[in-house]
Amino acid sequence: MRRESSAATKAAITAVGSYVPNEVLTNQDLEQMVETNNEWIQSRTGIMERRIAKNPLHATGYLATKAAMNLLEKNDIDPLTIDLVLVATITPDFHVSSTAPYVASQIGAKNAFAFDLQAACSGFLYGMTTAAAFINSNQYKRVLLIGADKMSSIVDYTDRTTCIIFGDGAGAVLFEPSDNEFGYEDAVHGSDGIGKQYLNIKDGGSMHPISAATFEEKNQFVRQEGRTVFKYAVQHMSESALTLMNKHNLTTQDIQYVLPHQANQRIINATADRIGIEKEKVLVNIEKYGNTTAATLPLLLSDFESTFKKGDKLIFTAFGGGFTWGAAYLTWNYNYQNNKS
Ligand SMILES: CC(C)(COP(=O)(O)OP(=O)(O)OC[C@H]1O[C@@H](n2cnc3c(N)ncnc32)[C@H](O)[C@@H]1OP(=O)(O)O)[C@@H](O)C(=O)NCCC(=O)NCCS
């Protein structure tokens, strides 16, 4: 496991935004599409509904742009002051042609450079470390980090083991040099290539380019061995969080909130149990959105932004395809009321 340490200039999240499509796909809707039922889905995953971008023109770049615009407008931020736009996603608009430059152009961030970051469900967490490193090194002042995924574009809606889990959404945060002692403190990250056999899209990459057989076997869709992914997720999310807490001598009493990747309510519960933290401190919104991959953590930040107080200690933990995983420790930089104009 590789560790990242903060340097002289502390980076902080100073603004948050989000976007989810209006269209809701409920468990009852899924009952009409595959052999499943509301009770099974809720008890096995905690999910009640998810958002789906039905308009084919509303791809990940659109979701990301809407989340970024929400952040900029809410906080009255001039897009020309942004230095870097990072988009964490596994569902880019196009395989060749990074989505982030499109988003930067759409929001008017003409002075920014932009690129995508692919670490599946850990994408936003890895993006936080990347954004913080650019600020820590004094290279850039304003980094817009967006986690966005249109999971409905890679889900097979005849496969009941995956279609119940995923949803579409986007969240955005702004990283800047902190103007107080609070901000991004530290993170731990890990990965293991064993994951490629348990969670993947088989065709469409350089290993298996698209062919007629791809569509016949429906290999353009995401597949997983759910039970195996479940076990790895609980192990690595809890171990990463505990490693970070031990490193900083943090007990569960010291921490105000844990923000876990929203993969499955049972994964979240098992992770919280292993960390030993009370359920009230564990933030959850999976019931509304399902698993939105790179968007789950910024959607949590957006939903709970008004709850956080300056100085709150937050632990993020995530796990995703690859496998990739990690945890981040952040002290919250602002009080919601005071921050807004
Ligand atoms: C996918 C997941 C919800 C399945 O839950 P589970 O408790 O592991 O269920 P299993 O896969 O063991 O299947 C149990 C039974 O339910 C059935 N089942 C699977 N999906 C079903 C559905 N949507 N509705 C009803 N029954 C279903 C299975 O066919 C199986 O039946 P069997 O015992 O007759 O073979 C769970 O494994 C999971 O969440 N894994 C992690 C997924 C994830 O987060 N991936 C993203 C990466 S972060």
The ligand as an SDF file (V2000), in Angstrom:
LIG
                    3D

 48 50  0  0  0  0  0  0  0  0999 V2000
  -24.6150   -8.2440   -6.3300 C   0  0  0  0  0  0  0  0  0  0  0  0
  -25.0680   -8.4900   -4.8930 C   0  0  0  0  0  0  0  0  0  0  0  0
  -26.1150   -7.4550   -4.5050 C   0  0  0  0  0  0  0  0  0  0  0  0
  -25.6880   -9.8630   -4.8090 C   0  0  0  0  0  0  0  0  0  0  0  0
  -26.0560  -10.1230   -3.4770 O   0  0  0  0  0  0  0  0  0  0  0  0
  -25.6490  -11.5320   -2.7930 P   0  0  0  0  0  0  0  0  0  0  0  0
  -26.2250  -11.5230   -1.4630 O   0  0  0  0  0  0  0  0  0  0  0  0
  -24.1570  -11.6270   -2.9060 O   0  0  0  0  0  0  0  0  0  0  0  0
  -26.3910  -12.5460   -3.7030 O   0  0  0  0  0  0  0  0  0  0  0  0
  -25.7820  -13.7600   -4.5250 P   0  0  0  0  0  0  0  0  0  0  0  0
  -25.0300  -13.2540   -5.7290 O   0  0  0  0  0  0  0  0  0  0  0  0
  -25.0720  -14.6610   -3.5890 O   0  0  0  0  0  0  0  0  0  0  0  0
  -27.1250  -14.4480   -5.0250 O   0  0  0  0  0  0  0  0  0  0  0  0
  -28.0440  -15.0330   -4.1120 C   0  0  0  0  0  0  0  0  0  0  0  0
  -29.2410  -15.5200   -4.8890 C   0  0  0  0  0  0  0  0  0  0  0  0
  -30.0260  -14.3830   -5.3250 O   0  0  0  0  0  0  0  0  0  0  0  0
  -30.2350  -14.4610   -6.7230 C   0  0  0  0  0  0  0  0  0  0  0  0
  -30.3010  -13.1090   -7.2630 N   0  0  0  0  0  0  0  0  0  0  0  0
  -29.2810  -12.3790   -7.7930 C   0  0  0  0  0  0  0  0  0  0  0  0
  -29.7550  -11.1770   -8.1720 N   0  0  0  0  0  0  0  0  0  0  0  0
  -31.0670  -11.1520   -7.8800 C   0  0  0  0  0  0  0  0  0  0  0  0
  -32.0830  -10.1980   -8.0290 C   0  0  0  0  0  0  0  0  0  0  0  0
  -31.8540   -8.9800   -8.5750 N   0  0  0  0  0  0  0  0  0  0  0  0
  -33.3220  -10.4860   -7.5860 N   0  0  0  0  0  0  0  0  0  0  0  0
  -33.6060  -11.6770   -7.0370 C   0  0  0  0  0  0  0  0  0  0  0  0
  -32.6840  -12.6490   -6.8720 N   0  0  0  0  0  0  0  0  0  0  0  0
  -31.4190  -12.3750   -7.2890 C   0  0  0  0  0  0  0  0  0  0  0  0
  -29.0570  -15.2440   -7.2520 C   0  0  0  0  0  0  0  0  0  0  0  0
  -29.3660  -15.8300   -8.5050 O   0  0  0  0  0  0  0  0  0  0  0  0
  -28.8580  -16.2740   -6.1500 C   0  0  0  0  0  0  0  0  0  0  0  0
  -29.7940  -17.3110   -6.3290 O   0  0  0  0  0  0  0  0  0  0  0  0
  -29.3610  -18.8370   -6.0440 P   0  0  0  0  0  0  0  0  0  0  0  0
  -28.9920  -18.8850   -4.5800 O   0  0  0  0  0  0  0  0  0  0  0  0
  -30.5980  -19.5770   -6.3810 O   0  0  0  0  0  0  0  0  0  0  0  0
  -28.2180  -19.0960   -6.9420 O   0  0  0  0  0  0  0  0  0  0  0  0
  -23.8660   -8.4020   -3.9120 C   0  0  0  0  0  0  0  0  0  0  0  0
  -23.0330   -9.5180   -4.0870 O   0  0  0  0  0  0  0  0  0  0  0  0
  -23.0580   -7.1580   -4.0750 C   0  0  0  0  0  0  0  0  0  0  0  0
  -23.5330   -6.0710   -3.8170 O   0  0  0  0  0  0  0  0  0  0  0  0
  -21.7610   -7.2600   -4.4580 N   0  0  0  0  0  0  0  0  0  0  0  0
  -20.9080   -6.1290   -4.6380 C   0  0  0  0  0  0  0  0  0  0  0  0
  -21.3380   -5.3840   -5.8530 C   0  0  0  0  0  0  0  0  0  0  0  0
  -20.6800   -4.0990   -6.0470 C   0  0  0  0  0  0  0  0  0  0  0  0
  -20.7270   -3.2600   -5.2000 O   0  0  0  0  0  0  0  0  0  0  0  0
  -20.0520   -3.8730   -7.2010 N   0  0  0  0  0  0  0  0  0  0  0  0
  -19.5210   -2.6370   -7.6080 C   0  0  0  0  0  0  0  0  0  0  0  0
  -18.0790   -2.5210   -7.2820 C   0  0  0  0  0  0  0  0  0  0  0  0
  -17.7590   -1.4590   -5.9720 S   0  0  0  0  0  0  0  0  0  0  0  0
  1  2  1  0
  2  3  1  0
  2  4  1  0
  2 36  1  0
  4  5  1  0
  5  6  1  0
  6  7  2  0
  6  8  1  0
  6  9  1  0
  9 10  1  0
 10 11  2  0
 10 12  1  0
 10 13  1  0
 13 14  1  0
 14 15  1  0
 15 16  1  0
 15 30  1  0
 16 17  1  0
 17 18  1  0
 17 28  1  0
 18 19  1  0
 18 27  1  0
 19 20  2  0
 20 21  1  0
 21 22  1  0
 21 27  2  0
 22 23  1  0
 22 24  2  0
 24 25  1  0
 25 26  2  0
 26 27  1  0
 28 29  1  0
 28 30  1  0
 30 31  1  0
 31 32  1  0
 32 33  2  0
 32 34  1  0
 32 35  1  0
 36 37  1  0
 36 38  1  0
 38 39  2  0
 38 40  1  0
 40 41  1  0
 41 42  1  0
 42 43  1  0
 43 44  2  0
 43 45  1  0
 45 46  1  0
 46 47  1  0
 47 48  1  0
M  END
$$$$
